[in-house]
Amino acid sequence: MGKYMYDFTNNGRSQKCQKFAVAIGKDSARSILTKFAGDYNRVFFANDAKDISK
């Protein structure tokens, strides 16, 4: 994890937040999103933006 991502996720208010991520498309950077969210189960996947619904 890069310094900026580490600082963002581990300092200040971000440290206490529950984080989720959305990966759109087969070429999405899932490993980076997993590092951000802190758990693979907090990353949601969609093949296309139209697949995301309320």
C-alpha positions in Angstrom: 0.0 0.0 0.0 1.4 3.4 -0.9 2.1 6.1 1.6 -0.9 8.2 0.6 -3.3 5.3 0.8 -1.9 4.2 4.1 -2.1 7.7 5.5 -5.7 8.2 4.3 -6.9 4.9 5.7 -5.0 4.9 9.0 -5.1 8.5 10.2 -7.7 10.9 11.4 -11.4 10.2 10.9 -10.8 7.7 8.0 -9.2 5.4 10.5 -12.5 5.0 12.3 -14.7 4.7 9.2 -16.2 1.5 7.8 -15.0 1.5 4.2 -16.6 -0.1 1.2 -15.6 0.0 -2.5 -17.2 -0.7 -5.9 -15.2 -2.4 -8.6 -16.6 -1.7 -12.1 -15.5 -3.8 -15.0 -13.2 -6.7 -15.3 -10.1 -4.5 -15.5 -10.8 -2.8 -12.1 -7.9 -2.7 -9.6 -9.5 -5.1 -7.1 -6.4 -5.6 -5.0 -6.1 -1.8 -4.4 -9.8 -1.6 -3.6 -9.5 -4.5 -1.2 -6.6 -2.8 0.6 -8.7 0.4 0.8 -11.8 -1.4 2.2 -9.7 -3.6 4.5 -11.5 -6.8 3.5 -12.3 -8.5 0.2 -15.9 -8.9 1.4 -16.3 -5.1 1.5 -15.6 -4.8 -2.3 -18.7 -5.0 -4.5 -18.4 -5.9 -8.2 -20.3 -4.8 -11.3 -19.5 -5.6 -14.9 -20.7 -2.2 -16.0 -21.9 1.0 -14.3 -25.5 0.2 -15.3 -25.3 -2.9 -13.2 -25.2 -0.8 -10.0 -28.6 -0.2 -8.6 -30.1 1.3 -5.5 
